[in-house]
């Protein structure tokens, strides 16, 4: 797997297929990796890497702080994730691309639309996250990590990270767990840092990423200024609320909400929605069921 150094962070990525560029922004909160992310439950059996490669040039990558990519101890923001994605487009010499986000990937897509609209041909947002329970889940995960690190220390955090590497499913391991698990030099510097300063950084991450019940990734004011075509397929559970998708439709000037109900979403209909949203004329190929 090739990698690029983007803003000082080693970034694993792949490019597959030909056609219009499609930057794929993964689901799975903080546990994102090319090897597992696109089988996430939000896709309902759809496998984008198989179904879309005949029609697009797929750009897939591990977000910073996840998968095989590196990271840096600093207050994380949606705009940091967006700049990281833009840096990959710069590295590949791609002027603009369609953006396909799933779950938390929608938040990165929205931030790209807010900060770098000229790089976005259109936003394809599948099951965007937001709402009260999403807010509570994100903040609670950060608070659990803060409490665990304060009680046990960074050495124990590092040991736990090596065992799990997944912050979203194991909050005690922390936002940098996958980097600790995959990079011994990073792990060594992690345990040597000042604990109080580290806990302040995590608290800032919590407040930056989970600040209100709006869809994550952009403020209400930013959403009203994103004058980029946006196509939204709503979810219907506690973290991917239908109301979240409705808010995006109401605030974004060029947003169009899919009429597909949850029971109608499957590998074939999701693939058709993506290709129609990007105005791809070729025959749609059914996705491959999980």
N, C-alpha and C positions, 0 to 999 in steps of 0.2 A: 504494500500500500504506500503510495507516495505521501510526502508531507511537505509543508511549507512553513517557514517561520514568519508569523504574522504578528506584528507589534511585540516581538520578542517571545511569542508563544508558539511552540511546536504544534502544528495542526495537521491531523490526518484527514485525508480527503480522497475521493475517487471521482473520475469523470467517465461516464458511460454513454454510448450512443451518439447519434448525430441529430441535427435539427435545432429548433429554437432552444436556447439555454433555459433550464429550469433548476433554480436553486432550491434544494430540498431542506427544509427547516424542521427538524425532527420533533416528534412527540416524546413523552417520558420526561418528567421534570428532573433535571440534573443527572439522570442516569442514562444519558443519550450515548449511543455508539452505533456505528454503521452496522455492526454485526447483529444487533438485536432490536434496534428502535423501530424499524419499519414493520415489524410484526406486532406492534402494540395493539391493544384491544380497540382503540378508537377507530381503527381502519376497518373493523368488522370483516376480516378475511381478505381484504384488499392488500396486494403486495405491489406497491408502487414501483420498486426497482425492476420488477419483471414486466409489469403491465405497461409502463410508460417509456421504456427504453427504445421501442421502435419509432416513437414520435418526437422525442425530445433529446437534447443533450443534457443528461442528468448530472448535476453537481451535488454530490453528497459529502458530508464531512462530519466529524465529531466536534461539537461545540467546545469552546474552551471550558475547562473544569469538568470534562466528561469524556468517556470513551478512551481513545488512544491519544487524545490531545492533552496539552499541558495546561497550566494555569498560573495565576499569580495571586498572592494574598493582597487583596485590595477590596474596597467596597464595590460590590457587583451592582450593575445597573442594566436595564434593558438596552440602553444606548451603547454600553460596552459590548454586549453580545452583537448588536447591530454593526458596530464598527469592525468587529472580528469577521463577520460574514462579508462585509464590504471589502475587507482586506483580501479575502480569498478571491473575490471577483477581480480585484486589482491584480493579484498574482497571476490569474489565468488570462488576463487581458480581455475580460468580458465587460463591455460597456454597460449593458443592462440585461435583465433577465426576468422571466416570470418567477414568482416566489410561491412555493407550495409549503404552507405551514400546517402542522397537525398539533392540536393540543397546545403545549407550551411553545411549540414552534410558531404558532400564530402570533404570539407576543413578540418574538424576534422580528417577524415579518412586519408587524405594525410599527415597531420602532424603526425599521429600515424605511418604511413608507413615510414616517414622520421626519427622519433626519436626512435621508438620501433618496428622495422621491425620483430623482433623475435616473437612478439605477434600477427602478422597478417598472417593468412593463405592465404588470398587474399583480394583485395579491389574491391568492387562492387560499382561503382560510377554512380549514376543516376542523370542526369542533373547537372553536376558540375557548380559552379558559377565562373565568371571571366569576364574580358573585361572592356572596357572603361566606360560603363554605370553602371556596378556593382561598379567599383571604385568610380565613382562620387556619386552614391547613398549612399554608405557607409560613405564617407567623409562628404557629405552634411548633413546626419542625425546627425552625431556627431557635426558638426558645428552649426546646429540648436539648439541642446541641450545646447551647450556651451553658445550661445547667449541668450537663454531663461533663463538659470540658472544665468548668469551674471546680467541680467536685473531684474529678479524677486526674486532671492534668493532660497536657498535650501528648505525652508519651503514650498514655492509654488510648487517647483518641487515634493516634497513628496506628496502634496495634489493632484497634477495632476496624479502622479503614482498610487495612490489609486483608481483613477477613471478609468484609462485605463490599466496600467500594461504591455503595449506592446510597446517596444521601436521602433521596426521596422515600425509599422504602426502609431505610435505617437512619433516622435523623441524627442519632447520637454520633454517627461517623463524620458528619459535617459536610459543607459544600465542596471541600477540596478532597473528599475521600478517594475519588477515582485517580486523582493525580498522585496522592500519597501512595496508593496501591501499585501504581505503574512506574513511578519514578523515585528511586531510592535517594537521589541527591535532593530532590524536593522534600521528601519525607524527613531527611536529616535536618534541613534548614527549618522545616515546620516545627519540629519539637524544640528547637533552640530559641524560638522567638518569644517575646514577652507575652505572657498569658493575658494580662489585662488589656493590652493593646489589641491583641487578637480578638478578644470578646467584644471590644468596641467595634471592630471591623464587621464581625458577624451581625451585630445589632444594626449597623448601617445597611448591610445587605438586606436584612429583613425589612427595614423601613423603606428602602429603595424599590425593592421588587414587589412587596406586598403592602401597598399604602392605602388602598381603598377597594371598593367593590366593583369598580369599572373593569372592563376587560383589560388584562395586563398588557403592558407594552407601550402605551401612549396615554397621555392625559386627554381629558375631554376636549380641551382646546386644540391639542395636536390632532386629534381625530377629525375635527371639523375642517382642518387645513390640509388633510391628506387628499389631494385631488388626483388620485390614482385609481383606475378601475379596481374594484374589490368584489370578489365573489365569495359568498359565505355559505357554508353548509353547517347548520346548527347541530350541536349535540343535545342530549336530554338527560343529564344526570347532575349530581351535586356539584361537580367541578367544571363541567362543560354545559352550562345552563343555556336553555333556549333563550332566556331573557338577555343573556350576554350577547348572543348573536343579533338579537333585535336591537340592542343598544348600538352596535356597530352599524347596522343598516340605517338607523335613525341619524347617526352623527356623521358618517362618512359620505361626502357628496356623491361619489360614484359607486356606492355599494349596492349589490344585488343579492338578495337572500334566496337560497335554493328552496324550492317548494317541496322537496323530498322529505317525507316524514321518516322518523327513525326506522320504522318497519320496512321502508322502501330502500334504505341505504344498504348496499352490498357491493361486492367487488365490481360487478358490471356497471351499476349506476354511478358509483363514485368515479370510475375511469371515464365514463361518458361525460360527467359533470366537469372533470378537469379538462378534457380535450375541448369541450364546447366553450368553456370559460376562456381558454387560450386561443380559441378559434382555429384549432387544428383540423384541417379538412380530411385527413385520412380516416379510414374506417376504424372505429374504436374496437380494441381487443379486450375481451373480458379479462378481469384480474384473476389471479390464481388463488383459489380459496386456501385458507390456512389449514 
